[in-house]
Amino acid sequence: MGDRLVDLLLACVDEGSPGSSEHGVVHLVPRSASDPDVVHLTEGWTSEEDHHRLVASSPVICPVVA
């Protein structure tokens, strides 16, 4: 399951997705060394407003995992 989740999260920074814009400054997808199904996501954007604007206007839907 961890491999699939990592693939989905990394697709969110593919060309044409919100994370590929100049406003998405960092996207880290590390995994737990002890449990391959534990995945962490850290994103950095130029501003909260840029993040919301880009995600809302994107035809690419990226998963939200809580």
C-alpha positions as CSV (number, residue, x, y, z in Angstrom):
1,M,0.0,0.0,0.0
2,G,2.9,2.4,0.8
3,D,4.3,2.1,-2.8
4,R,0.9,3.1,-4.3
5,L,0.5,6.0,-2.0
6,V,4.0,7.3,-2.8
7,D,3.2,7.0,-6.5
8,L,0.0,9.0,-6.1
9,L,1.7,11.7,-4.0
10,L,4.6,12.1,-6.4
11,A,2.1,12.4,-9.3
12,C,1.0,15.6,-7.7
13,V,4.3,17.2,-8.7
14,D,4.2,16.0,-12.3
15,E,4.2,18.5,-15.1
16,G,0.8,20.3,-15.3
17,S,-0.2,19.6,-11.7
18,P,-0.4,22.2,-8.9
19,G,2.9,21.1,-7.3
20,S,4.9,21.6,-10.5
21,S,4.3,25.4,-10.5
22,E,6.9,27.9,-9.3
23,H,4.8,28.3,-6.2
24,G,5.3,24.7,-5.0
25,V,8.8,25.1,-3.5
26,V,9.3,21.8,-1.7
27,H,7.5,18.4,-1.8
28,L,9.0,15.7,0.4
29,V,7.6,12.1,0.5
30,P,9.7,10.2,3.0
31,R,8.8,6.7,4.2
32,S,9.2,5.0,7.6
33,A,12.2,2.8,7.8
34,S,10.3,0.3,10.1
35,D,6.9,0.3,8.3
36,P,6.8,0.6,4.5
37,D,3.1,1.6,4.7
38,V,3.8,4.7,6.7
39,V,4.4,7.7,4.4
40,H,4.9,11.3,5.5
41,L,4.1,14.3,3.3
42,T,5.7,17.7,3.7
43,E,4.9,20.5,1.2
44,G,6.1,24.1,1.1
45,W,4.4,26.8,-0.9
46,T,5.2,30.5,-1.5
47,S,1.9,31.3,0.3
48,E,-1.3,29.7,1.5
49,E,-3.2,31.8,-1.0
50,D,-1.0,30.5,-3.9
51,H,-1.6,27.0,-2.8
52,H,-5.4,27.4,-2.6
53,R,-5.6,29.2,-5.9
54,L,-3.5,26.6,-7.8
55,V,-5.2,23.6,-6.3
56,A,-8.7,25.1,-6.9
57,S,-7.9,25.9,-10.5
58,S,-6.2,22.6,-11.4
59,P,-7.8,20.0,-13.5
60,V,-5.5,17.5,-11.8
61,I,-7.0,16.0,-8.7
62,C,-4.4,14.9,-6.1
63,P,-5.4,12.7,-3.2
64,V,-5.8,14.1,0.2
65,V,-5.0,11.6,2.9
66,A,-5.6,12.2,6.5
